[in-house]
Structures are given as structure tokens and as C-alpha cells.
């Protein structure tokens, strides 16, 4: 009798332990429900398109729906703040970019900073191109630099707005070369590029996707890529680092998935692995290259290094330009 009771108690205890282990496994397995990816911009923008393509693949690979939720406003701040406040369980992710995560917190009174997010998967890198009108007299970038340096204050450069990525790329280029030129900010890159093409404004940095058609038709001249790697979309255009004295010049916007600070490494590793597997396929390369984006399937630890480097870069640059809040 006593032995039977001991046996039953032991069996119940073992069952409880096994049930607990099963519950723990069920809780830890990711994903086990729908995942929201917040795009802090309107539908159709580059970050939105890039995130949607990856969301479809994650849904197929991981067996749960990853859906896009557009929460636009205040230059990416509205959607980014929403994710920063979300639970750090990996079920709310941000389709992050340089502007919303790195630059905006330096320029505005946001409720978040870059340190409130952790990398989940780098998607793509979007370098910009230094361009002028097709008939501008400088035939190469070093001739352009010399002409600009010799005529301080005479020439102008356009951007898609004060504090935008294209503005800060140009300012970094100018500072590095000792160039004094007049900034002409626009409300978007399309109008700015039109005025550069016509010669109303001298030069600007703009994305590969924006300038590719004009470059092919001979309506503008391209001098250099802002990143250290050439663009597969326009491989004949050299990087600024390889043909000028700015050997460390490497500034490019990026698009990636980030989670609220505190998300578990195990959860992040699941997203990272699935994303990298897709980004290394011919389909992904063709799709993103078609948008003028470079595939960038780096690890999350390398992604964090990119973020840390850019926080330091833009913090220093914005202070020099007296644009910090």
C-alpha cells in the first residue's frame, strides 16, 4: 500500500515535470502566432517594398504570418516609437532604416533612440550617388572636388530636406574635402534631382534607384558611389573611397528588421537565419537589385556594429553642422 502511494506520487511528479517542460517548449518556440512588421512610412516607399518581400518569405519559411502594418508620420518617428513601446517578445518588429532609427532622434524630441532597438535581420543597403547635370564641366570626381574647392560659396548642392540622409552625405563629403557650397533643401528628392539635371543646382547625392534611368539616358553625370562597395545596378561608377583621398568614406542608408530592446537572442536568431537564407537566393538578389538596393545579409552582430558606427558618425556630424536638437 505504502509503496503504491509512493509510486503514484512519483508518477504524478514526473507528469507535472514533463508537462512543465512541454509548456516551456511551447512558449519558447518562435513564432507561434502572427508577427506584425511596422513600416514607419507610407506604402510603396522603398522600405515598405523591401519589408513586404521579406515578410512573405518569413511567413512561408516559419509557418506563421508576418504582416505589414504602415504607421507613417513625422519622418518615420510615429511607427518607430510604436515599436519601441511594444513588448519585446519578437511579435512586433520595425522595418527600420537609417533615417528613422539613427538620424531622427538626433534632430527631434523622439521618445526613443537607437539603443531602444536590437537587430533582427539586415535586409539591404542603399548607397547614394554623387551627380551633376550631364554638361557640367568637371569630367571626374577629382576635377569636381578641385572646382568646388577653388570657388567657395559659388556652387550649390541639393538634398531632400534638412537633416535627410542625402543632406548629411553631401555635408560629410564637403567637410572631408574642405568644400564650401550652399545647401538648397527640397521637400523631396525628385524635385531636387530635376533641378540638378537642369543645372539650377550644381550637385547632390541621391539613391541608385532614383538616378539610374537618368544616368542611362545621359541626362546626368555620376561621379561616385557613397558606400565602399560599387553598386551592381551601375557597376561602372566607382566608389568615392576608391578614387579620392577620402579612403574611409562609406555612408549608405540601410533597411533592416529590428525588435524592441530586450528581445531574446533565440528569437532574433530565428529571424536572422530565415532572412539570410532568403537573401542569398537568386530571386532575392534580382528583386532587390531591381529596386537599386544591394543585398546585405550580414549577421546581427555585424548589424549592431553598423548601427553603433552610424550613431557616432551622425552625432558628430550633426554637432558640427549645429543641427542637433
Residue pairs with C-beta under 8 A, 6 or more apart in sequence:
26 32
28 266
30 90
30 266
30 267
30 270
31 62
31 63
31 64
31 66
31 90
31 91
31 270
32 64
33 64
33 91
34 64
34 65
34 66
34 67
34 91
35 58
35 64
35 65
35 66
35 67
35 90
35 91
35 92
35 93
36 67
36 69
36 91
36 92
36 93
37 51
37 55
37 66
37 67
37 68
37 69
37 93
37 94
37 95
37 257
38 69
38 70
38 71
38 79
38 80
38 82
38 83
38 92
38 93
38 94
38 95
39 45
39 47
39 48
39 51
39 68
39 69
39 70
39 71
39 72
39 79
39 95
40 47
40 71
40 72
40 73
40 76
40 77
40 78
40 79
40 80
40 82
40 94
40 95
40 100
41 47
41 48
41 70
41 72
41 76
41 79
41 100
42 48
42 70
42 72
43 70
46 126
46 207
46 209
46 255
46 291
46 293
47 95
47 97
47 255
48 68
48 70
48 95
49 291
50 95
50 123
50 124
50 255
50 288
50 291
50 293
51 68
51 95
51 123
51 255
51 257
52 68
53 284
53 287
53 288
54 121
54 123
54 257
54 275
54 278
54 279
55 66
55 67
55 68
56 66
57 274
57 275
57 278
57 284
58 66
58 271
58 274
58 275
58 278
59 65
59 66
61 274
61 277
61 278
62 270
62 274
66 93
68 95
70 79
71 78
71 79
71 82
72 78
72 79
73 79
74 104
74 108
75 99
75 100
75 104
75 108
76 97
76 99
76 100
76 101
76 104
77 100
77 104
77 108
77 110
79 94
79 100
80 94
80 96
80 100
80 101
80 104
80 110
80 112
81 110
81 111
81 112
82 92
83 92
83 93
83 94
83 117
83 258
83 259
83 260
84 94
84 111
84 112
84 116
84 117
84 260
84 261
85 111
85 260
86 92
86 260
87 260
88 259
88 260
88 261
88 262
88 263
89 263
89 267
90 120
90 259
90 263
90 264
90 267
90 268
90 271
92 259
92 260
93 120
93 257
93 258
93 259
93 271
94 100
94 101
94 117
94 257
94 258
94 259
95 255
95 256
95 257
96 117
96 255
96 256
96 257
96 258
97 253
97 254
97 255
97 256
98 165
98 253
98 254
98 310
99 164
99 165
99 253
101 114
101 117
101 258
101 307
102 114
102 307
102 310
102 311
102 314
103 163
103 164
103 165
103 168
103 314
103 318
104 110
105 112
105 113
105 114
106 314
106 315
106 318
106 323
106 324
106 325
107 163
107 318
107 323
107 324
107 325
108 325
109 325
114 307
114 311
115 261
116 260
116 261
117 258
117 259
117 260
117 261
118 258
118 259
118 260
118 261
118 262
118 263
118 268
118 300
118 304
119 256
119 257
119 258
119 268
119 272
119 300
119 303
119 304
119 307
120 256
120 257
120 258
120 259
120 263
120 268
120 271
120 272
120 275
120 300
121 256
121 257
121 271
121 272
121 274
121 275
121 276
121 300
121 303
122 254
122 256
122 275
122 296
122 297
122 298
122 300
122 302
122 303
122 306
123 254
123 255
123 256
123 257
123 275
123 279
123 288
123 296
124 254
124 255
124 256
124 288
124 291
124 293
124 294
124 295
124 296
125 227
125 229
125 252
125 253
125 254
125 255
125 293
125 294
125 295
125 296
126 207
126 208
126 209
126 252
126 253
126 254
126 255
126 292
126 293
126 294
127 207
127 208
127 225
127 226
127 227
127 229
127 231
127 252
127 253
127 294
128 165
128 166
128 169
128 205
128 206
128 207
128 208
128 225
128 226
128 251
128 252
128 253
129 205
129 206
129 207
129 208
129 211
129 215
129 222
129 223
129 224
129 225
129 226
129 231
129 234
129 237
130 141
130 144
130 173
130 203
130 204
130 205
130 222
130 223
130 224
130 226
130 240
131 193
131 196
131 203
131 204
131 205
131 206
131 211
131 214
131 215
131 220
131 221
131 222
131 223
132 138
132 144
132 196
132 202
132 203
132 220
132 221
132 223
133 196
133 197
133 198
133 199
133 220
133 221
134 197
134 218
134 219
134 220
134 221
135 199
136 144
136 199
136 202
136 203
136 221
137 143
137 147
138 144
138 146
138 147
138 223
140 223
140 243
141 223
141 224
141 238
141 240
141 243
141 244
142 243
142 244
144 203
144 223
145 177
145 179
145 244
147 155
148 155
148 174
148 177
148 179
148 181
148 202
149 177
149 178
149 179
152 179
152 180
152 181
153 180
153 181
153 182
154 181
155 181
155 182
155 202
155 203
156 181
156 182
156 183
156 184
156 201
156 202
156 203
157 170
157 174
157 181
157 182
157 183
157 184
157 201
157 202
157 203
157 204
158 184
158 185
158 186
158 192
158 193
158 195
158 196
158 201
158 203
158 204
159 166
159 167
159 170
159 183
159 184
159 185
159 186
159 189
159 192
159 204
159 205
160 166
160 167
160 185
160 186
160 187
160 188
160 189
160 192
160 206
161 167
161 185
161 186
161 187
161 188
162 183
162 185
162 323
163 318
163 323
164 185
165 253
166 189
166 192
166 204
166 205
166 206
167 183
167 185
168 251
168 314
168 317
168 318
169 205
169 226
169 251
170 183
170 203
170 204
170 205
171 183
171 317
171 321
172 249
172 251
172 313
172 317
173 179
173 205
173 240
173 246
173 249
174 180
174 181
175 317
175 320
176 246
176 249
177 244
177 245
177 246
181 202
181 203
184 192
184 195
184 201
186 192
186 195
189 204
189 206
189 207
189 210
190 210
192 201
192 204
192 206
193 204
193 206
193 210
193 211
193 214
193 220
195 201
196 202
196 203
196 204
196 220
197 214
197 219
197 220
205 226
207 253
207 292
208 225
208 231
208 233
208 234
208 292
208 293
209 233
209 291
209 292
209 293
210 292
211 220
211 222
212 233
212 234
212 292
214 220
215 221
215 222
215 234
215 237
222 234
222 237
223 237
223 240
224 237
224 238
224 239
224 240
224 243
224 244
225 231
225 234
225 237
225 238
225 239
225 240
226 239
226 240
226 249
226 250
226 251
226 252
227 239
227 250
227 251
227 252
227 294
228 239
228 241
228 249
228 250
229 239
229 294
230 237
230 238
230 239
231 237
231 292
231 294
232 289
232 294
233 289
233 292
239 249
240 246
240 249
241 247
241 248
241 249
241 250
251 313
254 296
254 306
255 293
256 303
257 271
257 275
259 267
259 268
259 271
268 300
269 300
272 299
272 300
275 297
276 297
278 284
279 285
279 288
279 295
279 296
279 297
280 295
280 297
284 295
285 295
288 294
288 295
289 295
298 306
315 324
318 324
